[in-house]
Amino acid sequence: MSSRSGKGGGAVAGAAPRRTSTRRRLFDAAVILIAEQGFSATTVEEIAERAGVAKGTVYYNFSSKNVLYEELLRDGVDLLAASLRTAADRTVAGGGTRVDALDAMIRAGLDFIAGSPALTQLYVAELWRTNRTWRATLTSVRGRALAVVESVLRDAVHGGELSDELDVPLTASALLGMVLVAALDWQSFQPERSVDEVHAALAQLVQGRVGA
């Protein structure tokens, strides 16, 4: 009896990584198709075909195309927030200042966007739409990404690196928006530039404005 229980436990444990892998494939397929065709024009059948799974697999993982897209946006912005936090923490742990951490976050953001340009394009486009069913989710995950930037800015203010007159929430929004829009412009209109060049230009802005 214990043997059967062990096998069952192994099957359940093995199912979780498989489902995670399947969801990732569906996310990857959906983000490319929706970026190319738009949300309304993209069908569940197309997403399934591109991901290499049956249509029923999509509905097994997500109750609808809307839910899939909502989860896609949530997952993407959470990954971005995590990369920003990791970059900031590593910089401070290595003896850098909070302004140095902001610079590291800019680079991390650019690297993330360079690796996921379609996702960034969708996220920026959704920021301008207010009639989507997933608006509340987008607002929530945007807040999590901004909270990472805000925490570094507040620490910089408390440590005397930045002026205590700094409007932290607005500055955080400006910094995140700057990275997103500049990166999309780079990818779309100046692809010949390296990530080092783009980072250097944005870092100079931050050092000259926020850092000052």
Order of alpha helices (4+ residues) and beta strands (2+ residues): alpha-alpha-alpha-alpha-alpha-alpha-alpha-alpha-alpha
